Amino acid sequence: MRTDEDGVIGLLGEPNRRAIFEFLARRPSSVGEIADRLPISRPAVSQHLKVLKDGGLVVSRAEGNRRIYRLDPDGVAAMRAWLDGVWNEALASFHKVAEQTVADEAATTEHPDQEQP
């Protein structure tokens, strides 16, 4: 499984690949089922699925003479954990800035004649 430092989020930057990912989030599907619903060819769907599979976001299983693709829960969970970490860091930074702004405003209100750096 690739971590997002390796670019898993980047895999979803390509619009057709993202559409395939979103389609598979709704239901497992074959290449043909995906191609029938999206404006891209079966070979293109297969290429995108290979990239998503190599990136750890999709798995497949044989069913008769075709393969059924679905999202890999472990890969999606790892991507979500990475996003949660980024989000938590952003919230912590925002909280620090907000607290500093409040402290600066309070200091200005208490001592209006002093210059602030």
C-alpha positions in Angstrom: 0.0 0.0 0.0 1.3 3.4 -1.0 1.1 6.2 1.5 -0.1 9.5 0.3 3.4 10.9 0.5 3.8 8.6 -2.6 0.9 10.3 -4.3 -2.2 8.2 -3.7 -4.3 11.4 -3.7 -2.7 12.3 -7.0 -4.2 9.1 -8.5 -7.6 10.7 -8.1 -6.5 13.9 -9.8 -7.3 12.4 -13.2 -11.0 13.0 -13.9 -11.8 9.6 -15.5 -9.9 7.8 -12.8 -11.8 9.7 -10.1 -15.1 8.9 -11.9 -14.2 5.2 -11.8 -13.3 5.4 -8.2 -16.6 7.1 -7.4 -18.5 4.5 -9.5 -16.8 1.7 -7.6 -17.7 3.4 -4.3 -21.3 2.8 -5.2 -20.9 -0.8 -6.3 -18.4 -3.4 -7.4 -18.3 -3.6 -11.2 -16.6 -5.2 -14.2 -14.6 -3.2 -16.8 -17.6 -3.5 -19.2 -20.1 -2.2 -16.7 -17.9 0.8 -15.9 -17.2 1.5 -19.6 -20.9 1.3 -20.4 -21.6 4.1 -17.8 -18.6 6.4 -18.6 -17.6 8.1 -21.8 -14.3 6.1 -22.1 -13.3 2.8 -23.8 -12.9 -0.5 -22.1 -9.1 -0.4 -22.6 -9.0 3.0 -21.0 -11.0 1.7 -18.0 -8.7 -1.2 -17.7 -5.6 1.1 -17.7 -7.2 3.3 -15.0 -8.1 0.3 -12.9 -4.6 -1.0 -13.1 -3.3 2.4 -11.8 -5.8 2.4 -9.0 -5.0 -1.2 -8.1 -1.2 -0.5 -8.1 -1.9 2.4 -5.9 -3.8 0.2 -3.4 -7.2 1.8 -3.8 -8.9 -1.0 -5.8 -8.9 -4.8 -5.6 -10.4 -7.4 -8.0 -11.7 -10.9 -7.9 -12.4 -13.4 -10.7 -16.0 -14.1 -11.4 -16.4 -16.5 -14.3 -14.6 -15.1 -17.3 -14.4 -11.5 -16.0 -13.0 -9.6 -13.1 -15.1 -7.6 -10.6 -13.4 -4.5 -9.2 -14.2 -2.9 -5.9 -12.6 -0.3 -3.6 -10.0 -1.7 -1.3 -11.2 -0.8 2.2 -7.6 -0.9 3.6 -6.3 1.5 0.9 -9.3 3.8 1.3 -8.8 3.8 5.1 -5.1 4.6 4.8 -6.0 7.5 2.4 -8.6 8.7 4.9 -6.2 8.5 7.8 -3.7 10.6 5.9 -6.4 13.2 5.1 -7.6 13.2 8.7 -4.0 13.9 9.8 -3.7 16.8 7.3 -7.0 18.2 8.4 -6.1 17.9 12.1 -2.9 19.8 11.5 -4.8 22.5 9.6 -7.3 22.9 12.4 -4.5 23.0 15.0 -2.8 25.8 13.0 -6.0 27.7 12.6 -6.6 27.4 16.3 -3.2 28.8 17.1 -3.7 31.7 14.7 -7.1 32.5 16.2 -5.8 32.4 19.7 -2.9 34.7 18.8 -5.3 37.1 17.1 -7.5 37.3 20.1 -4.5 37.8 22.4 -3.2 40.5 20.1 -6.5 42.3 20.0 -6.8 42.0 23.8 -3.4 43.5 24.2 -4.2 46.4 21.8 -7.5 47.1 23.7 -5.7 47.1 27.1 -2.8 49.2 26.0 -3.9 51.3 23.0 -0.8 53.6 23.1 1.7 50.8 22.7 2.8 49.8 19.3 2.4 46.2 18.3 5.2 44.4 16.4 
